[in-house]
Amino acid sequence: MIFAANFKTNHTRRSTELYIDALNKKLGAKSPEDKVYIFPPATALDSYEGDFTLGAQNAYPAHNGAYTGEIGLEQLDEFDIETILIGHSERREYMAETQEKVAAKFAFFQEQGFEIIYCIGEPLAIREKGFESVMKYLLAQFEGIDISYEKLIVAYEPIWAIGTGRSATVEEISSTHRALKKAINEKPLLYGGSAKPANIKEIISIAGVDGVLVGSASLDADSFSEMILS
Ligand code: 13P
C-alpha cells in the first residue's frame, strides 16, 4: 500500500523536522512493501533521512526563470526531489489551473523523469448527477496526460470528500476505482478524501485501492503512523 501525506499549507520547516523525527520512530514497524510519501510545503523541502519519499506539492514547469513566487526544477534538484503532486483540485480551483496548464506541467515533469501523483476528482454537483457523469468528468481530467507513463500514480479525490470529514462510501470508492483502473491500465490508484485512522482499514481493503492520499489526518505524525501501521 501507498500512504501519502499532503500537508497542503500546514506545518513549518521546524514542525516538519519534528514530525519526521516522530514518524521515523514509528516507521520501523511498517511492512516493507508499504511505501510512504510526505509532501510538506515548499518552505520545508530539505534532505531528510528516513524510510519515506519526500515530494513537492507543486512546482512551476521550468528549470528556473522569471516566475515570481514559484519554485522550479532547480529548487527541487537541490534536495534531490523527484516526486510531485499534479492536478490537485485545490490548485485547479483556487489557482485556476486549467486542464491545459495541468497537462503542460505533467509533460514537463514527465520529461524530467519525475514520479507523478496525478490527482483527479469531481465536485458534488457532478456526483449527484450519477455515475456516468462522474466518469465522464474524471476521464476528461486525463486530457493531454500520458497515462502510459511508467512513473504515474493516480489519486482519485472526490472534491466533496476533501476536508469535510465525510469520506466517499465503500460502494462509491469501489465502483469508481474499478472503472478508473481499467481506464488507466491498472496503474497504482490512491483514494483521497477524509481518509483517517477510523476508516483506513475499510478503505484499503477495497479492491482497486492501492493506497491513500491524506490531508487533515496526516498532519499529526501519530495519526498518520496509525494509518500506516493499521
Ligand atoms: P483530507 O484528507 O483533509 O480530506 O484531504 C485530502 C486531500 O486533498 C489530500 O490531497
Boltz pocket constraint, residues with backbone or C-beta under 6 A from the ligand:
constraints:
  - pocket:
      binder: B
      contacts: [[A, 6], [A, 88], [A, 157], [A, 161], [A, 162], [A, 163], [A, 164], [A, 165], [A, 192], [A, 193], [A, 194], [A, 195], [A, 213], [A, 214], [A, 215], [A, 216], [A, 217]]
      max_distance: 6.0
